[in-house]
Amino acid sequence: MRLPEHIAVIPDGNRRWALSKNMAKDEGYDYGINPGFKVFKLCEKEKIKEVTFYGFTVDNTKRPSYQKEAFTKACIDSVNIMTKENCEILVVGDTKSPCFPQELLSFTKRKLFGTGGVKVNFLINYGWEWDLYALKSADCNHKHIQPYIHSHDISRIDLVIRWGGRRRLSGLLPVQTVYSDFFVLDNYWPDFKDEDFYKALEWYNNQDVTLGG
């Protein structure tokens, strides 16, 4: 089977899942932590080199404060769980914003844990405009300054998997996803099953990957 080297995960449906269980919307985020860990272990098992998790966006922080606190805590907990594994962690997001969790500042440069292994990226307080316009246009007029993106240490994404049924990228890494294949699952992220992952891999194996050629 032809496997993707880099998978991105959009873990959508936490709030809708919570409502379906007669819970408050914010309670759903905590149930999204374990599925992320399971995806990591499956990537490790199948020798996927890199996985990116879409934590929360700048736009998500406009939600009610109790929800913002819940998904921020879930992201912090998810990163901390990964520090117990053999992996290389990187957190990418707008650190100058008060919405970026200070607990994760040390992860904004890739850190190796254990013996290293799968590169694990978390997009936290991420915004595509912030990413693409890392330098003011005026600064780019100076020949010795090269334009860049904040997510420059994240490689091109082969496969994007989105849970929750939505058919959109929601601003996910526009440079890295320019040639990504996009697989959507209708079930909510907290209901993750291993077969979701393998269904996506099987689908990817049948795609004609040309990278525009």
N, C-alpha and C positions, 0 to 999 in steps of 0.2 A: 504494500500500500504506500502511495506517495503521501507523506505527512507534511503539514505546514511547519516551518521553522519557528514562526511567531504567531501566536493566537492572542486576540484581544477579546475581552469579555465585557459585555454591557449587561450588568445584573439588574434588570428592570423588573418591576412588579411587586416590590416589597410592600408598598402601601396598599395596593389592591389585594394582595394576599392577606394582609392583616385584617382588612375590612371583611373579607370572605370568611374569616375565622371569628368574626364578632369582636375584634380587638381594635384598639386605637391605631391610627395610621403609623405613628412613630414606633410602635412595638414591632413592626415588621422588619426593621433594619437589623435588629439583633439576630434574627433568624436567617439573615443573609451571610453571616460570617462563616459558618461551617461549610456551606456550598463552595465558597471561595477556596477554602483549604482543600476540599475534595478535588477541585479543578487543578490546583497546584500539584497534588499527589498523582493525578492522572497524567499531567504533563511530564512529571518526573518519570513515571513508569514508561511512557511512550517516547521518552527522550526528545520532547519538544524543547527547543533551546530557550525560548523566551515567551512570557505570558504577561499581558497588560490588563489590569483591572481598572475599570472606570469607576472610581470612588464617588466623588461628587464634583459638580461644576460650580462655577461662579454664579450661574443662574439659579442653581438649586438653593443657594444660600438666601434667596428671596422668600423661601417658604417660612412658615411660622417657626418661631425660635425653638419650640419644643421638638419639632422635627429636625431642625438643623443640629441641635445638640445630640440627638439620637444617631443621625447618620455620621456625624463627626466622630462620635465615640466608637461606632462600629468600624470605621476606617482605622482608627488608632489601634483598636483591638486586633484587627486583621493583620496590620503590619507587625505588631508585637508577636503574634502567633508565628509568623514566618521567620522571626529571628531564631526560633528553636530548630529550624530546618537547615539543610544544606542548600543554600541558594545565594543569589546576589540581588540585594534590594535597592530600588531607586524610587524615590517619591518625587513627582513633578507637579508643581502647582504654584500659584502666586503667593509667595512667602511674605510679600509686603502687605498683604491684606490681613486685617484682624481676624478674618474667617479661617486663615490657615492655622492648623493646630501646632502650637509651639513644640509639643512633644515629638513632632516628626521632622523638625528642622535638621537634625543630624543625618537624616536619610536622603537629603536632597543631593548628596553625592553618593554614588553607588557604593554600598558596603557589602562585604563578603561575610557570610555566616557559615560556620561549620567548615566543610571542605569545598564550599562553593557548589555551583551547578546551574540550575535553571535561573535565568535572569527574570526577576519578578518586578514589574513596574506597577506603581499605583499612581493614578491621576487624582489628585486631591486638591480641591479648590482650583480646578483647572478651567481655563477658558481658551477657546481656539484663537480669539483675537489677541489675547495676552501672549499666546505662544508664537503666533506669526509675526507680531509687531514688537519683537523683543528690543529692537533699537528704534529710536525715533528717526523718522525719515531724514531729518536734518543731519543727524550723525553719520548717516550712510554716505553723505557727500564727501566725507574725508576718505581718501584712497586707502589709508592704512587701517581702516576699520571695516571688517567684513560683516555683512548682515548674517544673522543666525536665528535659529529658533530655540526656545527654551528646552524643547524636548529632543535636542540633537543627539542625546545618548540613547534614544529609543530607535530600534531598527525598523525597517519597512515591515508592515503587518501583512501576513499572507491570508489569514482567515479571521473575520470578525464574527463572533457568536453573540446574538442578542436574545435574552429571555424576555417574556412578557408580551410578545406579539406585535410590538411596534416596528414599523418598517422605516426606521430612520437611524442615522448615525449620531445624532444629537451633538454634533461638534467634535466628535472623537478624532483627535490627531489627524487633521486634514492632509498633512504631508505624507505621513506614514501609511494612510489608508487609500492612497490614490489608485492603487491597483488591487485592493483587497477584495476577496470574495466574501459575501455577506450572507450568513445563515441565521434564520429567525426561528425561534421556538415559541409556541403560544403559551406554554405553561410558565407560571411565575417563578422567579429566581429562588425563593425559599423552598420550592418543591423540586429542586434540582435532583436529577437521577443520573447515575453514571451513563445510562444509555443515551442521554441528551448529548453528552460529549462525543460518544462514539458515532451517533447518528450524524453529527456535524462533520466528523472526520471522514466518514464514509461518503457523505455528500461532496466534500472537498476533493476527495480522490477521483471523483467522476467529472470534475470541472476541467475545462480546457484553459490552462493558465498560459497566457501568451505575453503578459506584461506589455500589451499594446503592439507587439510585433506581428 
